[in-house]
Amino acid sequence: MIRAQQDQAVSLLRSRASRLTWLLAGALLSTLLAWLMLSSCHGYLCTDEEALQLYSQRIEPLLQSDRTASCNQCHLAGVDLSNFLQETPCQTMACMVNSGVVDLASPEDSLVLSWIRKSEPDSELITAQIIEQEHQGFLAWIEYHAACGKRVCDEVENNCGVPPLHTECEIPVANVLIQMPTSAPEDCHEKSLEQLFADKVYSLRGRCYPCHFESNQDPENPAPRWIATGECAPASLQTLRNVLRNDYVDTESLYDSLLLTKPLAQLAGGLEHGGHDKFLDANDAGYQDFLDWLGRYQRCTSPPATLLKASPTPP
């Protein structure tokens, strides 16, 4: 009788020990799986809340165009990072990736990081320490999307939004990916060429601000003031006249036109330019816009002594 009770007690203890072993093993396995998931995400949880917090605290303030930051005065002058700001953080990142300024496969090699490091701030409030903080903030955001982007973001179709718009004489936000729209008829009439110039060239004058504006009063700045200011239509026309008068257009060798080669980066075949690179390469939407107008002008005219020679009026 006593032996049977002892055997029953031993069996019960073994059963409880086995159950405890399985519980401990399960807890250990869960911990291990969680650790492996965090390791694969570089320590990130990859949640919507985490993504929004990182963006709101470290990135969104840097993309606001009214904030004093090196990010808004990068080496590629006239194309500050607010150009990439979209409705959501996921769309903003998708736009930067598609524009070639972010490399998710190698975050540290992203072009945007080199822009920040090469920035030449015009404010004493932007110190080397602030620039480094902004660099590290952007790097952390890029690394986060490299690890978690597919989990926290849906596929983005129009990743850089819609084409920029400009009304009256407003200077629109330049976009390195999307070209400016135009309402100019596809003919060689003088008014059509003038309208195309206004839409494709004069509208992007913000990239050349302030050095080439006639309003620039800096006596130590040797840049030619070929961009007229004031009421939009006459200012655009005067700028066009300045472009032609200064021989910025080469109809014999279109791609050698100073209107293209001066703002183009030297590494992409451009000429030395004291105001830094305005077009990173020939894929820049601004370069393509300038080229659109140059191509039409070349097809429609032989450079005359006066402004432009209109085609005969159709009967």
Secondary structure, DSSP 8 states (H G I E B T S, - for coil): -HHHHHHHHHHHHHHHHHHHHHHHHHHHHHHHHHHHHHHHTTT----HHHHHHHIIIIIHHHH-TTS--GGGG-SSTT--GGGG--SSHHHHHHHHHHTTS--SSSGGG-HHHHHHHT---SSTT--HHHHHHHHHHHHHHHHHHHHHHHHH----SSTT-S-----TT------SSS-------SS--HHHHHHHHHHHTGGGGGGGTTTTBTT---TT------B--SSHHHHHHHHHHHHHHTT---SSSGGG-HHHHTTB-GGGT----TT--SBSSTTSHHHHHHHHHHHHHHHH----SSS--------
